[in-house]
Amino acid sequence: MATDFQKRVFADTLRHALEERGISGRGLARAVGASPGAASHWLQGRSVPSFEMVELIEQAIGLEEGTLSRPVGYVPTSVQERAMANVLAGFEDDPRLDDRGRRLLASMRRELVRQREVEAAYATLRAAAERITAIPPNHTESVAPEVGQALEELREALRVTPPAKQSQNATHDGSPRSRTQQGEQGT
């Protein structure tokens, strides 16, 4: 969870970056698929977005990786990947591990990466679905009946489907989250 100080630093850094680029809070929200209210909370220092959203913001507004993520304690993906490459090299060089142990560790790593990718895809899909379903039902008359029906089904699915996070310290399957995935998940 981000501290009040981290929230303020994040907000100040984000606000400055947006001002330099002439981007409004609403423009930021549109660019990353977030609600204007969420962007307002970030800019006021009331909350910090998820790790994935912070990376998306950095990309969307052209910031160097880590500009927003590091102040709130998130480790940029490229740093994580380099660290993982070093870990994998360490597996290979560790004389205490046999081939079976190396394969097992490599398999565990692949599964963890896959889970993270699934979580990111789910969050992106859910954000897109929420934007689409924000279209008022009376405005779907101009679209094909199949699309209108699909929107209604999507609205219902979003009503009954909980957001991706189950807790701040667990993934979908209940396994512990890494420190880089932890943090205040408000969006």
N, C-alpha and C positions, 0 to 999 in steps of 0.2 A: 504494500500500500504506500502510495506517495505521501510524503510529509507535506505540511502546509508550505514549507520553504520550497520544496521541489515543485509544488503546484504553481507557486508564484514565479519561479524561474522559468518553468515551462511556458506559462502564460506570457511573460514578458518577452521571451525569445520568439514565441510564435507571433505575437502581436507585432514585434519589430520586423520580422521577416515578411509578414503580410503587408505592412505599411510600405516597406521597400519595394514590393512588387505591385502595389496598388490593388490588392485583393481584399475584399470585404469578408467579414465573418460568414455571410450568406454564400459568397462565392467559394469560400473554403468548404463549407458544408456541401454544396453542389459538387465540387471537384472530388470529394472523397466519399460521397454517398451517405453523409451523416445528416442529422436533423439540424436546423439552424439553432435550436435550443442547446444541443450538445456542443456545437461550436462555440456558442456564447459561454457555456460553462467552462470550456477550456480556456477561452480568452480572458475570463474573469478570475481564473485560478481556483475555480470551485471543484474541478475534477481534472483528471488526466486520462486520456483515452488508452485503450489497450495497446499492447506492444505492436500488434499488426496494424492498427490504425495509425499509430505514430509513424511507422515506416511508410505507410501510404501517404500521409501528410507530407513527410519529407520528400517523397518522390513527386507528388502532385504539385508542390510549389517550388521544386528545384533546389532543395537544400542538400547540403552534403550529408551523407549518411552519418548518423550519430548526433547531429546538431540538436535535435529535440529529444532523442532517446536517451542519450547518456546522462543529461541532468536529472532524469527521473529514475535512473538506475537500470534502464534496459540496455542490454548489450546488442549492438547492431548485428544483423544476420551475417554479414561478411566476416565479422570478427568471430562469431560462433562457428562459421564454416572453417575458418583457418584453424581455430582451436581444435575442431573435430578432426581435421586432417592431421594435426599434430598427435592427437589421441590415437588415431588409426596407425600412424607411423610408430607410435609407442607400443601398440599391440604387437606389431610385427617385430620390433626390436627387443621385446621383453622375453628374456630367456626362461622365465618362470611359466610362460604360457605354451601349451602344446597347440597343435593345429586345431583340435576340437575347441579349445578355449578361445582361440582367435576367431573361429567361425561363429561361435556362440555370441561373443561380444559384437562382432560385425553385424550379426543378425538382429541383435537387440537395438543397435544403433539405427539400422534400416527401419525397424518397426517404430521407433520413437520419431524419426523423421517423417514417416508416413502418417503417423497420428497427428503431427503438427500440421502437415499439409492438408489433411482432412479438416482439421479445426479451422484453418484459415479459409478454405474453400466454403465451409459451412457458414462462417461469419460473413463472407462476401455475398453468398447466395441469399442469406437472410436479409442483409442490408438492401440488396436489389429488390427482393420480394416486398420488403416494407415500403420502398419507394413506389413500386408499381401499385401496391394495394392502397397507397395514399390517394389514388385517383378516386374521387367520389363515385359511388355506384351509378348515380344519375348521369355521369359523363361517359359511361362505357357504351351508351346506345349507338355511338357512331362507329364502334368497332364491330368486327364480325361476331356473331353470336357465340362461336366457339371460344373466342378470346374473352368475351364477357363472362362466360361460364368458367373458364380457367381462372380468371381473376377472383371470382367468388370462391372457388375451391382453394385458391392460394390464401385468401383472407381467412377462411375457416382453418386451414392448416396452421397459419401463423397464430391464430387465437388459441389453438390447443397444443402447439409445439413450444416448449420452453426455450429460452435463449441458449446458446451453445454452452455457456459456463454453468457448471453445477455448483461449484464453490470456488473460492479464490485460490485454493491450493490443490485442485484436482482437475484432471482432464476428463473427457467424456466417459472413459472406462474406469474412472476412480483412481488412476495411478497418479502419483505426486507430480506436480508441475515443477518445472525448473525455475530457478530464481529469475531468469530473464523473462519467463512467461508470467511471473507474478507481478503484481502492481495493482493499482486501483483500476478496475475494469469499466468505469463509467465512460460512456460514449456520448 
